[in-house]
Amino acid sequence: MSAIGTTVTVTTSPTLVFQTVDNYAEQVSPPANVLKAGTPNQPCPVLIIMDPSATVYFGGIDVDSSGFAATAATLPSLAYNVVGNDSLYAVVASGTATLQLLANSQ
């Protein structure tokens, strides 16, 4: 398995940062931010590098600008292990932000 990297442009509407699926082979031309997990409990290490010029709010599919806020000054990157069938969304209060996404075990 190898690592993949991509960028995700976050807007003022909930934007999918990443999603992990355990039926990756069934996906037809999945976008780069749809990651594979071999089983529902297999961890997938993910690193998100923040846009230095924006405040980004993270949460579920209904995230808004009152959610968990992160900036490059306070949280330059976010690293954790996600499992199959998990996802993360983000929004910005105005404009756009570009997040860098690095996923291992792909």
VOPAGU-2260 file (C-alpha; in pm, 1 decimal, decimal comma):
REM VOPAGU-2260
SITE   aa  ch    i         X         Y         Z
SITE  MET   A    0       0,0       0,0       0,0
SITE  SER   A    1     111,8     354,1     -63,9
SITE  ALA   A    2      26,1     710,9      24,8
SITE  ILE   A    3    -181,3     951,4    -181,4
SITE  GLY   A    4    -199,2    1326,7    -163,7
SITE  THR   A    5    -459,6    1570,8    -288,7
SITE  THR   A    6    -601,1    1912,9    -215,6
SITE  VAL   A    7    -955,9    1994,0    -112,0
SITE  THR   A    8   -1108,6    2338,3    -166,3
SITE  VAL   A    9   -1340,4    2422,5     122,2
SITE  THR   A   10   -1627,4    2664,1      57,6
SITE  THR   A   11   -1906,5    2821,8     261,0
SITE  SER   A   12   -2117,0    2507,5     206,4
SITE  PRO   A   13   -2029,5    2182,3     383,7
SITE  THR   A   14   -1741,3    2036,5     182,0
SITE  LEU   A   15   -1632,0    1672,8     202,5
SITE  VAL   A   16   -1270,3    1671,5     324,5
SITE  PHE   A   17   -1247,4    1293,0     309,7
SITE  GLN   A   18   -1451,0     977,5     334,5
SITE  THR   A   19   -1326,3     626,1     396,5
SITE  VAL   A   20   -1504,0     328,8     244,5
SITE  ASP   A   21   -1447,1     -41,4     287,5
SITE  ASN   A   22   -1605,5    -130,5     -47,2
SITE  TYR   A   23   -1359,0      79,4    -247,7
SITE  ALA   A   24   -1350,2    -167,3    -538,3
SITE  GLU   A   25   -1720,3    -102,7    -596,3
SITE  GLN   A   26   -1667,8     273,3    -636,7
SITE  VAL   A   27   -1678,2     397,2    -996,2
SITE  SER   A   28   -1405,5     660,1   -1048,8
SITE  PRO   A   29   -1400,4     778,9    -687,0
SITE  PRO   A   30   -1256,4    1124,6    -620,3
SITE  ALA   A   31    -910,5    1143,5    -462,1
SITE  ASN   A   32   -1055,8    1228,4    -120,9
SITE  VAL   A   33   -1250,6     901,1    -104,1
SITE  LEU   A   34   -1008,9     669,2      74,4
SITE  LYS   A   35   -1009,8     294,4     110,1
SITE  ALA   A   36   -1008,7      89,7     426,2
SITE  GLY   A   37    -976,1    -285,8     388,8
SITE  THR   A   38   -1233,7    -353,4     658,6
SITE  PRO   A   39   -1471,6    -133,8     860,7
SITE  ASN   A   40   -1227,3    -133,1    1154,7
SITE  GLN   A   41    -897,9     -98,2     965,6
SITE  PRO   A   42    -732,5     236,2    1048,5
SITE  CYS   A   43    -640,0     472,4     767,5
SITE  PRO   A   44    -377,6     732,0     873,9
SITE  VAL   A   45    -470,9    1078,9     746,0
SITE  LEU   A   46    -284,0    1410,1     766,4
SITE  ILE   A   47    -462,7    1737,4     689,9
SITE  ILE   A   48    -243,1    2045,0     643,3
SITE  MET   A   49    -424,7    2370,4     703,9
SITE  ASP   A   50    -453,2    2671,1     470,9
SITE  PRO   A   51    -242,4    2943,5     637,3
SITE  SER   A   52    -485,0    3218,8     535,9
SITE  ALA   A   53    -819,2    3081,9     655,7
SITE  THR   A   54   -1019,6    2969,7     954,7
SITE  VAL   A   55   -1174,6    2631,9     880,3
SITE  TYR   A   56   -1463,8    2475,8    1073,1
SITE  PHE   A   57   -1474,1    2094,5    1095,0
SITE  GLY   A   58   -1763,2    1861,6    1168,2
SITE  GLY   A   59   -2022,6    1635,2    1014,1
SITE  ILE   A   60   -2226,5    1680,6     699,2
SITE  ASP   A   61   -2423,2    1964,7     862,8
SITE  VAL   A   62   -2115,0    2159,1     981,7
SITE  ASP   A   63   -2143,1    2537,3     998,1
SITE  SER   A   64   -1926,3    2825,1    1113,1
SITE  SER   A   65   -2016,1    2762,5    1477,3
SITE  GLY   A   66   -1835,0    2425,6    1476,2
SITE  PHE   A   67   -1479,0    2334,2    1576,8
SITE  ALA   A   68   -1258,5    2612,1    1435,1
SITE  ALA   A   69    -897,7    2563,1    1329,9
SITE  THR   A   70    -636,7    2795,6    1183,6
SITE  ALA   A   71    -282,2    2724,1    1069,2
SITE  ALA   A   72    -156,9    2939,5    1357,8
SITE  THR   A   73    -335,2    2728,8    1620,9
SITE  LEU   A   74    -342,5    2392,3    1441,8
SITE  PRO   A   75    -100,7    2373,5    1145,3
SITE  SER   A   76    -199,1    2013,8    1074,4
SITE  LEU   A   77    -442,0    1751,6    1193,9
SITE  ALA   A   78    -333,6    1386,5    1205,3
SITE  TYR   A   79    -533,2    1084,1    1310,6
SITE  ASN   A   80    -642,6     734,5    1218,5
SITE  VAL   A   81    -987,5     705,5    1068,9
SITE  VAL   A   82   -1172,8     381,8    1010,5
SITE  GLY   A   83   -1388,4     257,3     726,6
SITE  ASN   A   84   -1715,1     438,2     658,8
SITE  ASP   A   85   -1605,4     757,4     836,8
SITE  SER   A   86   -1602,8    1109,4     694,2
SITE  LEU   A   87   -1511,9    1468,0     777,2
SITE  TYR   A   88   -1664,0    1788,4     642,1
SITE  ALA   A   89   -1551,0    2150,2     664,6
SITE  VAL   A   90   -1673,1    2502,7     588,9
SITE  VAL   A   91   -1530,9    2852,9     592,7
SITE  ALA   A   92   -1726,8    3162,6     697,4
SITE  SER   A   93   -1641,8    3339,5     370,2
SITE  GLY   A   94   -1429,4    3280,4      61,8
SITE  THR   A   95   -1248,3    2948,7      23,5
SITE  ALA   A   96    -966,0    2755,6     187,6
SITE  THR   A   97    -737,6    2492,4      39,7
SITE  LEU   A   98    -655,5    2195,3     260,7
SITE  GLN   A   99    -381,1    1948,3     175,2
SITE  LEU   A  100    -470,5    1586,3     241,7
SITE  LEU   A  101    -222,9    1300,2     274,4
SITE  ALA   A  102    -356,4     948,6     328,5
SITE  ASN   A  103    -144,2     640,6     392,5
SITE  SER   A  104    -230,9     273,6     342,2
SITE  GLN   A  105    -383,7     339,7       1,6
